[in-house]
Amino acid sequence: MSAATAFLVTAVLFFTDLYLVFYDHPLDGIGILSTFILPPAGMFMGFLAYRKTHSRTDGILILLNAAALLSFFAYMFLGTLILGP
């Protein structure tokens, strides 16, 4: 359950930073921090759970946390391609 919580908190903080927080806000950058700190912890917890249970759900949570880890890089890459540097 901890890997699911890490993924959900990461997604909420990333979208909050993306849509609700603007420049020079005290929470500016919370989405960036959440995509670098929480997904590796969620992947670690998912790996520990997967080793014990070999559940398909744990494997999916590992993949979701990996996607959350790469989401910021993909967002910045596509934003640079579309809008320029």
N, CA, C and O of each residue as an XYZ file, in Angstrom:
340
protein
N       0.816     -1.188      0.000
C       0.000      0.000      0.000
C       0.860      1.253      0.000
O       0.401      2.301     -0.454
N       2.065      1.182      0.483
C       2.932      2.357      0.533
C       3.357      2.811     -0.853
O       3.492      4.011     -1.093
N       3.567      1.878     -1.765
C       3.934      2.250     -3.129
C       2.780      2.973     -3.813
O       3.005      3.910     -4.579
N       1.562      2.552     -3.550
C       0.392      3.234     -4.117
C       0.264      4.633     -3.545
O      -0.046      5.574     -4.276
N       0.496      4.783     -2.260
C       0.431      6.097     -1.626
C       1.496      7.029     -2.191
O       1.225      8.203     -2.446
N       2.703      6.512     -2.387
C       3.772      7.333     -2.949
C       3.411      7.804     -4.353
O       3.659      8.959     -4.699
N       2.832      6.931     -5.159
C       2.444      7.322     -6.512
C       1.329      8.361     -6.493
O       1.390      9.345     -7.230
N       0.319      8.156     -5.665
C      -0.803      9.085     -5.622
C      -0.388     10.457     -5.105
O      -0.825     11.475     -5.641
N       0.443     10.498     -4.080
C       0.917     11.785     -3.564
C       1.769     12.492     -4.617
O       1.667     13.707     -4.783
N       2.605     11.742     -5.324
C       3.407     12.327     -6.390
C       2.525     12.929     -7.470
O       2.763     14.053     -7.911
N       1.507     12.191     -7.901
C       0.620     12.691     -8.948
C      -0.128     13.938     -8.499
O      -0.253     14.893     -9.266
N      -0.622     13.943     -7.274
C      -1.359     15.105     -6.768
C      -0.445     16.322     -6.676
O      -0.830     17.410     -7.103
N       0.751     16.162     -6.130
C       1.666     17.295     -6.002
C       2.140     17.797     -7.362
O       2.298     19.003     -7.551
N       2.367     16.892     -8.308
C       2.813     17.306     -9.634
C       1.729     18.115    -10.339
O       2.021     19.167    -10.908
N       0.490     17.646    -10.313
C      -0.589     18.382    -10.966
C      -0.936     19.667    -10.215
O      -1.352     20.647    -10.833
N      -0.771     19.677     -8.906
C      -0.967     20.916     -8.151
C       0.063     21.952     -8.566
O      -0.271     23.118     -8.777
N       1.313     21.528     -8.683
C       2.357     22.442     -9.113
C       2.137     22.885    -10.553
O       2.430     24.028    -10.906
N       1.634     22.005    -11.363
C       1.450     22.307    -12.780
C       0.310     23.285    -13.016
O       0.445     24.190    -13.840
N      -0.800     23.131    -12.322
C      -1.995     23.903    -12.638
C      -2.379     24.961    -11.607
O      -3.055     25.926    -11.965
N      -1.981     24.825    -10.352
C      -2.455     25.742     -9.319
C      -1.395     26.681     -8.765
O      -1.735     27.730     -8.218
N      -0.135     26.336     -8.890
C       0.941     27.139     -8.323
C       1.606     27.915     -9.449
O       1.943     27.355    -10.492
N       1.788     29.204     -9.225
C       2.386     30.060    -10.239
C       3.730     30.595     -9.749
O       4.163     30.290     -8.638
N       4.374     31.382    -10.580
C       5.716     31.904    -10.313
C       5.755     32.674     -8.995
O       4.830     33.425     -8.688
N       6.808     32.494     -8.224
C       7.056     33.140     -6.937
C       6.029     32.800     -5.874
O       5.784     33.605     -4.975
N       5.440     31.658     -5.955
C       4.538     31.157     -4.930
C       5.379     30.357     -3.939
O       6.370     29.750     -4.345
N       5.020     30.333     -2.654
C       5.826     29.560     -1.683
C       5.928     28.068     -2.016
O       6.913     27.422     -1.658
N       4.930     27.524     -2.689
C       4.964     26.103     -3.048
C       5.503     25.857     -4.450
O       5.397     24.743     -4.965
N       6.079     26.879     -5.073
C       6.630     26.716     -6.414
C       7.760     25.688     -6.376
O       8.701     25.833     -5.596
N       7.677     24.677     -7.192
C       8.686     23.629     -7.251
C       8.342     22.386     -6.462
O       9.129     21.439     -6.442
N       7.185     22.359     -5.806
C       6.815     21.182     -5.013
C       6.606     19.962     -5.918
O       6.864     18.831     -5.504
N       6.145     20.186     -7.130
C       5.971     19.079     -8.070
C       7.305     18.498     -8.509
O       7.436     17.286     -8.678
N       8.288     19.361     -8.691
C       9.620     18.890     -9.075
C      10.209     18.040     -7.959
O      10.753     16.964     -8.205
N      10.096     18.533     -6.735
C      10.620     17.761     -5.607
C       9.887     16.435     -5.447
O      10.494     15.413     -5.126
N       8.573     16.461     -5.673
C       7.816     15.226     -5.495
C       8.158     14.193     -6.561
O       8.094     12.993     -6.296
N       8.520     14.639     -7.764
C       8.860     13.656     -8.789
C      10.273     13.112     -8.637
O      10.611     12.107     -9.263
N      11.110     13.752     -7.820
C      12.465     13.246     -7.605
C      12.624     12.468     -6.309
O      13.548     11.663     -6.194
N      11.750     12.684     -5.327
C      11.927     12.066     -4.016
C      10.965     10.905     -3.787
O      11.387      9.826     -3.373
N       9.691     11.115     -4.051
C       8.695     10.096     -3.727
C       8.728      8.863     -4.641
O       8.624      7.751     -4.125
N       8.866      8.997     -5.964
C       8.865      7.776     -6.795
C       9.981      6.778     -6.496
O       9.709      5.578     -6.475
N      11.232      7.213     -6.261
C      12.226      6.195     -5.888
C      11.869      5.468     -4.593
O      12.101      4.266     -4.467
N      11.302      6.205     -3.629
C      10.867      5.555     -2.390
C       9.723      4.582     -2.673
O       9.691      3.487     -2.113
N       8.788      4.974     -3.536
C       7.690      4.090     -3.908
C       8.166      2.862     -4.667
O       7.643      1.765     -4.477
N       9.171      3.052     -5.536
C       9.724      1.908     -6.251
C      10.405      0.951     -5.287
O      10.276     -0.266     -5.422
N      11.128      1.491     -4.318
C      11.798      0.648     -3.322
C      10.776     -0.156     -2.523
O      10.943     -1.358     -2.317
N       9.716      0.520     -2.076
C       8.680     -0.185     -1.321
C       7.965     -1.208     -2.196
O       7.591     -2.282     -1.726
N       7.776     -0.871     -3.473
C       7.159     -1.820     -4.395
C       8.032     -3.049     -4.624
O       7.529     -4.170     -4.691
N       9.353     -2.831     -4.744
C      10.266     -3.961     -4.909
C      10.234     -4.877     -3.686
O      10.240     -6.101     -3.815
N      10.201     -4.268     -2.495
C      10.140     -5.093     -1.281
C       8.856     -5.914     -1.228
O       8.879     -7.090     -0.861
N       7.748     -5.296     -1.592
C       6.474     -6.016     -1.594
C       6.445     -7.077     -2.688
O       5.909     -8.167     -2.485
N       7.017     -6.761     -3.845
C       7.017     -7.722     -4.955
C       7.851     -8.958     -4.621
O       7.501    -10.072     -5.009
N       8.947     -8.755     -3.905
C       9.778     -9.905     -3.529
C       9.032    -10.874     -2.638
O       9.256    -12.083     -2.705
N       8.136    -10.348     -1.795
C       7.399    -11.220     -0.881
C       6.176    -11.851     -1.535
O       5.883    -13.021     -1.289
N       5.459    -11.098     -2.362
C       4.168    -11.573     -2.855
C       4.161    -11.999     -4.317
O       3.335    -12.819     -4.719
N       5.069    -11.455     -5.113
C       5.083    -11.683     -6.568
C       3.719    -11.353     -7.187
O       3.246    -12.040     -8.093
N       3.111    -10.294     -6.677
C       1.791     -9.875     -7.138
C       1.922     -8.979     -8.366
O       2.851     -8.178     -8.472
N       0.984     -9.126     -9.282
C       0.957     -8.296    -10.485
C       0.708     -6.832    -10.115
O       1.217     -5.929    -10.779
N      -0.063     -6.598     -9.072
C      -0.353     -5.234     -8.618
C       0.922     -4.530     -8.163
O       1.110     -3.348     -8.449
N       1.780     -5.228     -7.472
C       3.043     -4.630     -7.040
C       3.926     -4.293     -8.234
O       4.598     -3.262     -8.235
N       3.931     -5.140     -9.236
C       4.682     -4.849    -10.452
C       4.150     -3.625    -11.175
O       4.923     -2.817    -11.690
N       2.837     -3.486    -11.215
C       2.235     -2.311    -11.853
C       2.577     -1.052    -11.063
O       2.847     -0.007    -11.655
N       2.568     -1.137     -9.744
C       2.933      0.020     -8.927
C       4.390      0.419     -9.121
O       4.716      1.606     -9.080
N       5.258     -0.545     -9.327
C       6.659     -0.235     -9.623
C       6.741      0.527    -10.944
O       7.462      1.520    -11.046
N       6.009      0.067    -11.948
C       6.009      0.748    -13.243
C       5.381      2.142    -13.157
O       5.866      3.073    -13.800
N       4.322      2.297    -12.382
C       3.699      3.614    -12.219
C       4.636      4.591    -11.516
O       4.700      5.763    -11.887
N       5.351      4.125    -10.522
C       6.319      4.997     -9.858
C       7.486      5.338    -10.774
O       8.010      6.450    -10.712
N       7.901      4.409    -11.619
C       8.947      4.716    -12.601
C       8.450      5.746    -13.606
O       9.197      6.645    -13.990
N       7.197      5.624    -14.037
C       6.623      6.612    -14.956
C       6.519      7.978    -14.285
O       6.744      9.003    -14.929
N       6.180      7.999    -13.002
C       6.123      9.269    -12.280
C       7.510      9.894    -12.160
O       7.651     11.115    -12.218
N       8.517      9.070    -11.995
C       9.888      9.569    -11.926
C      10.300     10.206    -13.249
O      11.014     11.208    -13.258
N       9.866      9.643    -14.345
C      10.229     10.164    -15.667
C       9.263     11.234    -16.179
O       9.514     11.842    -17.219
N       8.166     11.469    -15.463
C       7.153     12.395    -15.964
C       7.665     13.820    -16.078
O       7.337     14.514    -17.041
N       8.451     14.266    -15.130
C       8.948     15.636    -15.201
C       9.899     15.809    -16.373
O       9.857     16.829    -17.060
N      10.756     14.824    -16.610
C      11.681     14.914    -17.738
C      10.920     14.938    -19.058
O      11.261     15.699    -19.963
N       9.893     14.106    -19.165
C       9.084     14.087    -20.385
C       8.345     15.407    -20.559
O       8.272     15.930    -21.671
N       7.801     15.951    -19.484
C       7.089     17.231    -19.539
C       8.024     18.352    -19.987
O       7.649     19.161    -20.835
N       9.222     18.411    -19.435
C      10.176     19.459    -19.811
C      10.668     19.267    -21.239
O      10.846     20.248    -21.960
N      10.891     18.034    -21.661
C      11.355     17.774    -23.024
C      10.305     18.181    -24.045
O      10.611     18.862    -25.023
N       9.061     17.759    -23.813
C       7.997     18.117    -24.754
C       7.708     19.612    -24.727
O       7.424     20.203    -25.769
N       7.774     20.224    -23.566
C       7.567     21.666    -23.480
C       8.640     22.437    -24.218
O       8.349     23.457    -24.842
N       9.878     21.967    -24.156
C      10.947     22.617    -24.885
C      10.786     22.434    -26.385
O      11.066     23.353    -27.155
N      10.339     21.259    -26.808
C      10.123     21.041    -28.241
C       8.990     21.883    -28.793
O       9.080     22.407    -29.903
N       7.919     22.014    -28.013
C       6.742     22.730    -28.498
C       6.918     24.244    -28.372
O       6.633     24.979    -29.318
N       7.381     24.712    -27.224
C       7.444     26.149    -26.960
C       8.820     26.757    -27.201
O       8.943     27.980    -27.255
N       9.841     25.950    -27.343
C      11.191     26.467    -27.527
C      11.878     26.665    -26.189
O      11.247     26.555    -25.137
N      13.194     26.963    -26.227
C      13.950     27.111    -24.977
C      13.591     28.367    -24.214
O      14.147     28.621    -23.145
